[in-house]
Amino acid sequence: MAELTTEITLDAPVERIWQLLTDFGLYPEWNPLFIKATGPINPGERFDLVVKLPGMDPFPIKPVLQEAEPKSRLCWKSSMISSVVLSWTFCYELHSLSPERLRITQRSSFKGLLAPLFTFAMKKPVTDGMNSLNDALRRWGEKGNVSCMKC
């Protein structure tokens, strides 16, 4: 298994960031890595996701939501052909540091026969994409004057 990880600390309540991450309808407005997401946020169910890695054309995947622990963890898994060949698990982990501050960890884990090759080839675009998502979370999540993400 190979894993790529980023972290960011935000001056925002965990509730605001959880709302931003779980409202798939808002992804096209703010999320530069996952530019479109539709479907249920129910563990065990598939949803549609369009990924935009820097320097690459967007591509669709149909991951299965693995976890949706409120205000704590959101994870999904996508497989190429089968999990034996290549699977990608992506997680947001939210850690409340105070009522108005939290740390977000993003984890991209790759498993399967092609994982070492895929990680070698895709390390920079995936890490750059995760960092751009962190920047977007800061821009959108730290807007103290935004009480409603849909407003």
Disulfide bonds with the S-S distance in Angstrom:
Cys75-Cys91 2.22
